[in-house]
Amino acid sequence: MKLIVVLLLFSVCFYSEAKHFSRCGLVRELRRQGFPEDKMRNWVCLVEAESSRRTDVVGRPSKKDGSRAYGLYQINDRYWCSNTNIPGKGCNVTCKALLTDDITAASTCAKKIFRRQGFKAWTGWVVKCQGPLPDISNC
């Protein structure tokens, strides 16, 4: 019985629930991560379209190549993150690292993807962010 109690306490102490940002919470974190203010509404739209502002989202396997997308920015494992315990591919990061509440690695990778391909690298941005962008004026 004592072992069960100890295990339950241990699991509660180390359990990390996924981060679900509010819109303004996301804006504050993106600013902290160094995203440019002139593109902030596009980044917010992208994150809302791709992951609904959640850090733990893993996309369904692609019918075309079986790849998956990970985390807040839905970064694809075909080109950008490694599905092993060894960081690799374009962002030199594991896909697991893109699922944490600390979005530093995911943000660094997203900025790298943006520098190479722009917002059009993300289908969610292409489909949902070509018109009016989210209002962040109160953030």
C-alpha atoms as a printed R data frame, in Angstrom:
    type eleno elety resid chain resno      x      y       z
1   ATOM     1    CA   MET     A     1  0.000  0.000   0.000
2   ATOM     2    CA   LYS     A     2  2.837  2.398   0.865
3   ATOM     3    CA   LEU     A     3  4.408  1.684  -2.502
4   ATOM     4    CA   ILE     A     4  1.204  2.669  -4.301
5   ATOM     5    CA   VAL     A     5  0.993  5.934  -2.372
6   ATOM     6    CA   VAL     A     6  4.641  6.731  -3.120
7   ATOM     7    CA   LEU     A     7  4.171  5.970  -6.812
8   ATOM     8    CA   LEU     A     8  1.051  8.135  -7.000
9   ATOM     9    CA   LEU     A     9  2.826 11.044  -5.318
10  ATOM    10    CA   PHE     A    10  5.825 10.610  -7.601
11  ATOM    11    CA   SER     A    11  3.665 10.601 -10.732
12  ATOM    12    CA   VAL     A    12  1.727 13.683  -9.604
13  ATOM    13    CA   CYS     A    13  4.962 15.570  -8.914
14  ATOM    14    CA   PHE     A    14  6.448 14.801 -12.323
15  ATOM    15    CA   TYR     A    15  3.331 14.859 -14.470
16  ATOM    16    CA   SER     A    16  3.359 17.748 -16.900
17  ATOM    17    CA   GLU     A    17  0.134 18.670 -18.557
18  ATOM    18    CA   ALA     A    18  0.326 20.211 -21.992
19  ATOM    19    CA   LYS     A    19  0.292 23.966 -22.213
20  ATOM    20    CA   HIS     A    20 -2.815 25.476 -23.766
21  ATOM    21    CA   PHE     A    21 -2.144 29.151 -24.351
22  ATOM    22    CA   SER     A    22 -4.760 31.853 -24.321
23  ATOM    23    CA   ARG     A    23 -4.405 34.163 -27.299
24  ATOM    24    CA   CYS     A    24 -2.773 36.929 -25.244
25  ATOM    25    CA   GLY     A    25 -0.664 34.384 -23.367
26  ATOM    26    CA   LEU     A    26  0.617 33.169 -26.732
27  ATOM    27    CA   VAL     A    27  1.382 36.728 -27.856
28  ATOM    28    CA   ARG     A    28  3.333 37.388 -24.644
29  ATOM    29    CA   GLU     A    29  5.322 34.168 -25.084
30  ATOM    30    CA   LEU     A    30  6.022 34.832 -28.782
31  ATOM    31    CA   ARG     A    31  7.300 38.295 -27.844
32  ATOM    32    CA   ARG     A    32  9.504 36.708 -25.179
33  ATOM    33    CA   GLN     A    33 10.794 34.288 -27.824
34  ATOM    34    CA   GLY     A    34 11.799 37.232 -30.052
35  ATOM    35    CA   PHE     A    35  9.188 36.994 -32.803
36  ATOM    36    CA   PRO     A    36  8.886 40.297 -34.709
37  ATOM    37    CA   GLU     A    37  5.917 42.481 -33.850
38  ATOM    38    CA   ASP     A    38  5.142 43.208 -37.528
39  ATOM    39    CA   LYS     A    39  4.472 39.490 -38.148
40  ATOM    40    CA   MET     A    40  2.911 38.697 -34.773
41  ATOM    41    CA   ARG     A    41 -0.672 38.401 -36.056
42  ATOM    42    CA   ASN     A    42  0.520 35.937 -38.725
43  ATOM    43    CA   TRP     A    43  2.324 33.810 -36.137
44  ATOM    44    CA   VAL     A    44 -0.721 33.800 -33.867
45  ATOM    45    CA   CYS     A    45 -2.946 32.809 -36.794
46  ATOM    46    CA   LEU     A    46 -0.511 30.054 -37.778
47  ATOM    47    CA   VAL     A    47 -0.402 28.593 -34.248
48  ATOM    48    CA   GLU     A    48 -4.182 28.788 -33.898
49  ATOM    49    CA   ALA     A    49 -4.674 27.107 -37.275
50  ATOM    50    CA   GLU     A    50 -2.072 24.398 -36.710
51  ATOM    51    CA   SER     A    51 -2.396 23.414 -33.035
52  ATOM    52    CA   SER     A    52 -5.170 25.504 -31.463
53  ATOM    53    CA   ARG     A    53 -2.421 27.014 -29.248
54  ATOM    54    CA   ARG     A    54 -1.550 23.642 -27.635
55  ATOM    55    CA   THR     A    55  1.982 22.335 -27.148
56  ATOM    56    CA   ASP     A    56  1.159 18.603 -27.117
57  ATOM    57    CA   VAL     A    57 -0.467 18.163 -30.520
58  ATOM    58    CA   VAL     A    58  0.850 15.367 -32.738
59  ATOM    59    CA   GLY     A    59 -0.701 15.311 -36.192
60  ATOM    60    CA   ARG     A    60 -2.038 12.239 -37.915
61  ATOM    61    CA   PRO     A    61  0.336 10.434 -40.242
62  ATOM    62    CA   SER     A    62  0.372 11.893 -43.738
63  ATOM    63    CA   LYS     A    63 -1.329  9.658 -46.300
64  ATOM    64    CA   LYS     A    64  1.371 10.639 -48.766
65  ATOM    65    CA   ASP     A    65  4.538  9.780 -46.821
66  ATOM    66    CA   GLY     A    66  3.578  8.781 -43.266
67  ATOM    67    CA   SER     A    67  5.223 11.844 -41.734
68  ATOM    68    CA   ARG     A    68  3.751 13.587 -38.687
69  ATOM    69    CA   ALA     A    69  3.777 17.139 -37.377
70  ATOM    70    CA   TYR     A    70  4.589 18.041 -33.773
71  ATOM    71    CA   GLY     A    71  3.824 20.700 -31.215
72  ATOM    72    CA   LEU     A    72  2.605 24.258 -31.183
73  ATOM    73    CA   TYR     A    73  3.809 25.008 -34.728
74  ATOM    74    CA   GLN     A    74  3.151 21.504 -36.111
75  ATOM    75    CA   ILE     A    75  6.706 20.950 -37.299
76  ATOM    76    CA   ASN     A    76  7.066 18.002 -39.670
77  ATOM    77    CA   ASP     A    77  9.304 15.033 -38.891
78  ATOM    78    CA   ARG     A    78 10.085 14.341 -42.529
79  ATOM    79    CA   TYR     A    79 12.478 17.287 -42.756
80  ATOM    80    CA   TRP     A    80 12.802 19.103 -39.452
81  ATOM    81    CA   CYS     A    81 12.876 16.858 -36.349
82  ATOM    82    CA   SER     A    82 14.162 13.418 -35.442
83  ATOM    83    CA   ASN     A    83 11.893 10.682 -34.090
84  ATOM    84    CA   THR     A    84 14.814  9.131 -32.216
85  ATOM    85    CA   ASN     A    85 16.390 10.249 -28.949
86  ATOM    86    CA   ILE     A    86 19.175 11.878 -30.955
87  ATOM    87    CA   PRO     A    87 18.527 15.416 -32.241
88  ATOM    88    CA   GLY     A    88 18.666 15.679 -35.994
89  ATOM    89    CA   LYS     A    89 17.277 16.759 -39.353
90  ATOM    90    CA   GLY     A    90 16.871 20.404 -40.367
91  ATOM    91    CA   CYS     A    91 16.377 21.833 -36.890
92  ATOM    92    CA   ASN     A    92 18.759 19.431 -35.119
93  ATOM    93    CA   VAL     A    93 16.065 18.642 -32.568
94  ATOM    94    CA   THR     A    94 14.012 15.646 -31.477
95  ATOM    95    CA   CYS     A    95 10.308 15.712 -32.228
96  ATOM    96    CA   LYS     A    96  9.694 15.019 -28.543
97  ATOM    97    CA   ALA     A    97 11.430 18.312 -27.683
98  ATOM    98    CA   LEU     A    98  8.787 20.125 -29.757
99  ATOM    99    CA   LEU     A    99  6.016 18.875 -27.449
100 ATOM   100    CA   THR     A   100  7.174 20.462 -24.202
101 ATOM   101    CA   ASP     A   101  5.657 23.432 -22.397
102 ATOM   102    CA   ASP     A   102  8.949 25.275 -22.897
103 ATOM   103    CA   ILE     A   103  8.518 26.328 -26.519
104 ATOM   104    CA   THR     A   104 12.077 27.596 -27.017
105 ATOM   105    CA   ALA     A   105 13.226 24.693 -29.225
106 ATOM   106    CA   ALA     A   106  9.982 24.736 -31.201
107 ATOM   107    CA   SER     A   107 10.199 28.510 -31.695
108 ATOM   108    CA   THR     A   108 13.810 28.322 -32.837
109 ATOM   109    CA   CYS     A   109 12.868 25.647 -35.358
110 ATOM   110    CA   ALA     A   110  9.778 27.548 -36.551
111 ATOM   111    CA   LYS     A   111 11.890 30.645 -37.180
112 ATOM   112    CA   LYS     A   112 14.364 28.553 -39.180
113 ATOM   113    CA   ILE     A   113 11.554 27.110 -41.304
114 ATOM   114    CA   PHE     A   114 10.158 30.614 -41.829
115 ATOM   115    CA   ARG     A   115 13.562 31.972 -42.945
116 ATOM   116    CA   ARG     A   116 13.803 29.210 -45.546
117 ATOM   117    CA   GLN     A   117 10.203 28.936 -46.756
118 ATOM   118    CA   GLY     A   118  8.082 31.712 -45.258
119 ATOM   119    CA   PHE     A   119  4.606 31.170 -43.840
120 ATOM   120    CA   LYS     A   120  3.651 29.091 -46.881
121 ATOM   121    CA   ALA     A   121  5.552 26.175 -45.303
122 ATOM   122    CA   TRP     A   122  2.469 25.673 -43.084
123 ATOM   123    CA   THR     A   123 -0.752 24.453 -44.677
124 ATOM   124    CA   GLY     A   124 -2.778 25.874 -41.793
125 ATOM   125    CA   TRP     A   125 -1.450 29.357 -42.512
126 ATOM   126    CA   VAL     A   126 -2.105 28.990 -46.247
127 ATOM   127    CA   VAL     A   127 -5.690 27.831 -45.678
128 ATOM   128    CA   LYS     A   128 -6.735 30.033 -42.745
129 ATOM   129    CA   CYS     A   129 -4.523 33.118 -42.624
130 ATOM   130    CA   GLN     A   130 -4.893 34.732 -46.044
131 ATOM   131    CA   GLY     A   131 -7.772 36.950 -44.937
132 ATOM   132    CA   PRO     A   132 -8.377 38.846 -41.709
133 ATOM   133    CA   LEU     A   133 -5.798 38.015 -39.056
134 ATOM   134    CA   PRO     A   134 -6.507 37.592 -35.339
135 ATOM   135    CA   ASP     A   135 -7.020 40.731 -33.262
136 ATOM   136    CA   ILE     A   136 -4.226 41.041 -30.724
137 ATOM   137    CA   SER     A   137 -4.676 44.748 -29.981
138 ATOM   138    CA   ASN     A   138 -5.606 44.049 -26.344
139 ATOM   139    CA   CYS     A   139 -2.517 41.922 -25.781
